[in-house]
Amino acid sequence: MNTSAGLTPIRGALGLSVAMGMGRFFYTPALPLMVAALHWGSAPGAWIATLNYVGYFIGTLVIARGWVEPNRFVYRLSLIVSTLGLAAVALTPDLLWQGCIRTIAGIASGLIFVCVTQRIPANSTKPRDGGISYGGVGFGILVSGTIVLIAGSVADWRQLWLICAAVSAVFSVIAWTWPIPTRVPVAPSAQPQSTDPNPDTPAEAVSPFDANRRRAMAILSTGYFFQGGGYIIIGTYLVVLAGPVFGATAAASTWLIAGIATAVSPLTWSAVVSRIGTVKALTACYCLQVVGALLAVFGSTPIVLIFAAALFGFTFIGAVMMTIGVGTQMGVANASAKLTSWYSIGQIVGPAIVAAVLSEHIAAAFIASAIALAVAMALTLIGVLTANIDR
């Protein structure tokens, strides 16, 4: 019994590895090899990435709107679909097929992410358990980069996707028993316990608490939109930027660095929040993320790109974890799904802008990323302060 409980955060971590590190982000280290083999320009890869983000948005939206319950059936079906989606990429390089498969894979990733993250607080028996589960994103990125770095010189792009699918299947078996109910009751809008002795207050009246919470959530969601748009530009194009410096296969080493940094960051940021509070921790996290984006602009040497990759990995999941934590503490129903929906819209807009306007100017895309992240920091901090939950 104790052994099973101890494995719970690991199951959550591997679920997020399947959904994010491999189901979503294997595309990043594999893209340079696909571009070289298939003679793609920058635009096809950007549009396929955008379709994956559209699917991710759909996956989070259907839960945020209450159309789908984040229950055991949805979670397990999504693990299967995500794994099969990795294998399906290898079937044909046809752009229509690639776009459709990556859209479906994005839906599965969004569903898994919400199913796991909405249950992390309820399943944590220790404060660090949530950090372990969130660390699965970085572990999956680490696995993705390792596959390409080790096998990229002997396997073609199709075989790499099949290898990743096989690893995803193993992880899915372990993540299968993440403790999520068969049926999750629809959560009513969170309401504070009334201490008003006057029972004649109209039911539809909006209390100051509710008004403040809605305002804080709106600001937080807008900031999260800019965070999604800013970070995904780095996540999608960092390895592409590293290609001319390292070579197509060795460029995956930057993704490996990002994965290592991402894996250790949740526990680190959890400790930072407990020591200095949410506002200061988020400020530090965002400042480092902006610096990472700007470093990539000057990424003409391996050492600069390695630092940029490390800062990207160390900060993006920290911002995710802390922002979703704020929404949860505010008592907002389906906070993870609602916030992640806005994050997903940002992820759609970011690569779309790059594909339409900046596809031949990757350095300019990273400058746009830094600007978006700076705006995200300002709005997120205002949202946190408005919510008044910082300790």
N, C-alpha and C positions, 0 to 999 in steps of 0.2 A: 504493500500500500504506500509506504514511504518512498520506495523506489519509483513508483508510478508518479507520485506527486513531484518528486525531484526532476522527472523527465518532462514535466508539463512545459516549463519555459523553453526547453530544447525543441519540443514539438512545435511550439509557436514559432521559434526561430527558423526551423526547417520549412514550415509553411510559408513564411515570408521569403525564405531563400528561393522556393519554387516560384512564388508569385512575382517577386521583384528582381532578385539577383540574377535569376536565369530566365524566367518567363518574359520579363521586360528588358533586362539589361544585357543579356547575352548578345543582343543585336549590336551593341556598341563595340566590343572588341572584334566581333566577326565582320563588321561592316567594311573595314579597309581591305580585307581579303576578298569579300564579295565584289567590291568596287573594282579591284584589280582583275579578278577573274571574269567578271561580266561586263567590264568596260562601261560601268555606270558613271554618269556625272554626279555632281553633288545633289541635284534636285530629286532624282528617284529615291535615294536613301532618305532624304528629308521628308518626302511625302509619305513613304511607308512608315517612318517613325511617327509622323503625325496621325496616321490612321490607327496606330497602336494606342496612342494617347486618347483618341476619340473613343476607342473601345474601353479604355480604362475609365474614362468619364462616364460612359454608359453604365459600367459595372457599379460604380459608386453611386450614381444618380438613382438607380432603381431601388437601392436600399434607403438612400436619403429621403426619397419620396414615399417610402412605405410600400412600393409595388412588389418587392421581393423581401422575404425575411432572411436575415443572416443566420440560417439554421444549418444543422449538420448535413442535410442533403445538398444544399447549395454549396457549402464549403467543399465537400468531397467531390462533387461533380466538377467543380472548378479546378481542383487539383488534377483531375484526369484530363480535362480539356486543355489546361496549361501545358501539361507534359506532351500530349498528342500534338499540340500546336507547334512545339519545338521541332518535333520530327517532321511535321507536314511542310515546314519551310524547305526542307531538302528535296521535296518531290519535283519542283520545277522552278526555274528563275522567272517565270512569267510574272510581270508586274501586277497584273490584276489578281492573280492567285496570292502573291506575296502580300498585297494589301488586304485582301479578305482574311487570310490566315492571321495576320498580325492584329487585325481588328478584333477577331474572336478571342485571340490570346489576351488582348488588352482587357476585354470584358472579364475574362476569368481572373486575371491579375487583380483587377479592382475588387471583385467579389471576395477573393481570398484575403486581400489586405484588410478590408473592413471586418470580415468575419474574425480575423485574428486580433486586430487592434482594439475593436470594441469590447473584446473579452479579456484583454490583458489586465486591467485593474481588478476585475472580479476574480481572476485566476492567480493573482500574485500573492504568495504567502510571505514573500520577503520583498523589500523595496527594490533589490537588484534584479528580481525576476523579470520585470518589465524591460529593463535594459538588456538582459540576455535575449529576450524574444525579439526586440527591435534590432539587436545585433545580427539577427539572421539575414537582414537585407545586405549588410556588408559581407557576411560570410558567403552569400550567394554570388555577390559581385567578385569576391576573391576566387571562388570556384570557376566562374565564367572566364576570368582573366587567365587562370592557370590552365584551363583546357586549351585555350587558343595559344598561349605561350609555349606549352609543351608539345601539343599535337599539331600546331599550325604549320610546322615545317614539313610534316610527313602526311598530313591529311588535307583533303580539299575542303572547300567551304561546306559542301553537303555533309561530309562525314563529321565535321565539327558539330553541326546542328544535331546529328544523330547521337553523338557522344553526350552532348548536353542533355538531350531527351532521356537518355539512359540514366544519367545521374539524377535528373529530376524525378524519375520514376522511383528510384531508391529513397530519395528524400520524402516523396509523397507517402510512401508506405509508413515511414516513421511518423510523419506529421498527421497521418490519418485520424488518430485518436485525440487530437486537440479537443479539450472538453467544451464543446459547444452544444446547446440543447437541440433535440430533434425539432422542436418548435419554439421559436422565440416570440413571446407575446409582444404586441405592438405597444411601445412605451408611450404613455400619455405625455403631454408637455409637462416638463418638470416645473412644479410649483413649490415654493417654500411653504412650510407649515405656517398657517396664519396665526398671528398672535393678536389680531384685532378683536377686541371684545364686542364689537358691534357686528352682529350677524346679518345686518340688513344691507351690507355692501353689495352692489350689483355684481353678479357672477362674471359679466363681461367686462367689468372695469379693469383697466390695466394698472397694476400696482407700480410704484416707482422702481421696485426691484426688477420687475419684468421689463419695463421700458429701458432701464439701464443695461440689462442683460442683452436685450435685442440690439441695442446700439453697439455694445461691445462686440457682439458676435458679427454684426455687419462689418465693422471696421476690421476685425480679425480675419474674416473671410476675404475681404478685399486685399489685405496684406498677403494672405496665403495664395491668392491668385498671382500676384507678382512674384512671390517666392517660387511657385511652380514654373512660371515662364522663364525666370532667370536661371534657376538651377539646371533646368533640362537642356538648355543650350550648351552648358558646360558638359553635362552628362552625355549628350549625343555626339558632340564634336571634338571632345578632348583627344580621343584616340586618332581621329582624322587629322587633327592638328599635329599630333606626334608622329604620324606616318612618315613624312619626309625626313624627320630627325632620326628616328629609330629604325625605320624600315617597316613594312606592312605587318609582319608577324611580331617583331620585337616591340612594336607600338603598344601591344597588349600589356606590356610591363607597366605602363602608366595606369591601366585599369586594375592591375594587380595591386599597385600601391594604393589606389583609391579604395579597393576592397578591404585591405588591411586597416586603413584609417577608419573606414565606415564601421567595420566590425567592432573596433574598440571604443568608438565614440559614444554610443548610448550610455554605457556605464560611466564614462567620463563626465558626460554632461549631466547625468543624474546626480553625481557627486558635486558638480559645480553648482547646480541649482540649490541643493540642500545647504551649501555653504554661503552663497552670495545672493540667492534669490532669483526669481524668474526674469525680472527686467534686466539685471546686469548680465545674467547668463545669456539671454537672447541677444543682447547688444554685442557681447564678445563673439558669439557664434556668427552673427551676421557680418560683423566687421571682418572676421577672418574669411568668410565666404566671398565678400567683395574683393579682398586682397587676392584670393585665389583666382578669381575671374580676370583680374587685371594682370596677374603674373602670366596667365595663358596668352595674353596679347603679345607679350614679349618672349613667347616660348620658342626661341630659336636654338636653345641649348638643352641638353638632357636634364641638367640639374634643375633648371627653372621649371620645366614641365613636370618633373617629379614632385617638386614643392607644390605646384598647382594642383596636381592630382591628389596629393595628401590633404591639402586644405579642402578640396571639394569633398572628398570622402569623409573627412572629420567633421564637416559642418552640416551637410544637407540633411542627414538623418537626425541630427541633434535638433535642427529647426523643426522638423516634422514631429518628433517626439514631444518637444516642449509645447508646440502650438496645439496639438491634439490634447495634450494634458490640460492646457488652459480651458479648452472647450469642454472637456469632461468635468473639470472642477466647477465650471459655470452652471452645471446641471442641465445642459442642452441635450434633448433627446437625439440619439443618433449623431452625436457631435462629430465622431470620426468620419462618418459617411458624408455629412454636410460639408465639413471643411475640405475633405479630400475631393469632393465634386468641384469646388472652386479651384483647388490646386490643379485638378485635371484640365480645367478650361485653360489655365495658364500654360500647361504643358502642350496643349493643342496650338495655342497662339504663338508660342516661342518658336518651335521648329517651322511653323507655317510662314512666319515673317522671314526667317532665314532662307527658306526655300524660294519665296517669292522675290525677296529684295537683296538678301545678303549671301546668296549661295556661293558667289565667287569672292566673297570678302569675309573669310572666317574670323579674321582679327576684329573686324567691325562688329561681328556677331557677339564676340566676347565682351566688347565694350558695352553693347546693348544689354548683355546679361548683367554686368556690374551695376548699371543704372537701375535696372529692374529690381535687383536685390537691395539696393539702397532704399528705394521706395518701399519695398516690402518690410524692411527693418523699421522704418518710421511708422508705417501703419500698424504693424504688429505690436510695437511697443505702446502705441496709443491705445490699441485694443486691450492689451493686458492691463494698462493703468486704468482704463475705463471699467474693466471688470473688477478691479480692486481685489485681486486674489493673491497678489505677490506676498511672499513671506520674507 
